[in-house]
Amino acid sequence: MQNKLSIGEMAKLRGVTVDTLRHYDKIGLLKPFHIDPETGYRYYSISQYEVLGTIKELIPNTKVQLTIVDGKVVFDHTTSLIEK
């Protein structure tokens, strides 16, 4: 069983672009668990696959203010945008 996903595999499996994953890395929202020092290629763990799924669920359905505190993502002021 493979315990890591390349950036392309992660993007394809979760239906996001490679650019989105690079952006998430840049802003500290979802950093790859390993970056190959020779190639710079990003790899994600299986647990990060689940984290990305959570991010995808939260962002379109809520108004979320994301803050990075001590290297951790903090979700603030969550308000539903979906009117029932």
C-alpha positions as CSV (number, residue, x, y, z in Angstrom):
1,M,0.0,0.0,0.0
2,Q,1.3,3.4,-1.0
3,N,1.5,5.8,2.0
4,K,2.0,9.0,0.0
5,L,0.3,10.7,-2.8
6,S,2.0,13.0,-5.4
7,I,0.7,16.4,-5.8
8,G,-0.9,15.3,-9.1
9,E,-2.5,12.3,-7.5
10,M,-3.9,14.3,-4.6
11,A,-5.3,16.9,-7.0
12,K,-7.0,14.3,-9.2
13,L,-8.4,12.2,-6.4
14,R,-9.9,15.3,-4.6
15,G,-11.0,17.2,-7.7
16,V,-8.8,20.2,-7.1
17,T,-6.0,21.7,-9.2
18,V,-2.3,21.4,-8.6
19,D,-2.3,25.2,-8.4
20,T,-4.8,25.1,-5.6
21,L,-2.6,22.7,-3.6
22,R,0.4,24.9,-4.3
23,H,-1.6,27.9,-3.0
24,Y,-2.7,26.0,0.1
25,D,1.0,25.2,0.7
26,K,2.0,28.8,0.2
27,I,-0.6,30.2,2.7
28,G,0.1,27.4,5.2
29,L,-3.4,25.8,5.0
30,L,-2.2,22.4,3.8
31,K,1.5,21.8,3.6
32,P,2.8,18.6,2.0
33,F,4.2,16.1,4.5
34,H,7.3,15.7,2.3
35,I,9.1,17.8,-0.4
36,D,11.8,16.0,-2.3
37,P,14.9,18.1,-1.8
38,E,16.3,17.3,-5.2
39,T,13.2,17.8,-7.3
40,G,11.0,20.0,-5.1
41,Y,8.1,17.6,-5.8
42,R,5.4,17.7,-3.1
43,Y,4.0,14.5,-1.5
44,Y,0.9,14.3,0.7
45,S,0.0,11.6,3.3
46,I,-3.1,9.6,3.3
47,S,-4.4,11.5,6.4
48,Q,-3.9,14.8,4.4
49,Y,-6.3,13.4,1.8
50,E,-9.0,13.4,4.5
51,V,-8.0,16.9,5.6
52,L,-8.3,18.2,2.1
53,G,-11.8,16.6,1.9
54,T,-12.7,18.5,5.0
55,I,-11.4,21.8,3.6
56,K,-13.4,21.2,0.4
57,E,-16.5,20.6,2.4
58,L,-16.1,23.7,4.6
59,I,-15.0,26.4,2.2
60,P,-17.9,26.3,-0.3
61,N,-20.6,25.9,2.3
62,T,-19.5,28.4,4.9
63,K,-18.1,31.8,5.3
64,V,-14.9,30.9,7.0
65,Q,-12.1,33.1,8.2
66,L,-8.9,31.0,8.2
67,T,-6.1,32.0,10.5
68,I,-2.7,30.3,10.9
69,V,-1.7,30.3,14.6
70,D,1.5,28.5,15.6
71,G,1.5,26.5,12.4
72,K,-2.1,25.3,12.9
73,V,-5.2,26.3,11.0
74,V,-7.9,28.0,13.1
75,F,-11.4,28.3,11.6
76,D,-13.2,31.4,12.9
77,H,-16.6,33.0,12.4
78,T,-18.3,30.1,10.7
79,T,-21.7,31.1,9.3
80,S,-23.8,29.0,6.9
81,L,-24.3,30.5,3.4
82,I,-27.0,28.0,2.6
83,E,-30.5,29.3,3.3
84,K,-33.0,26.7,4.2
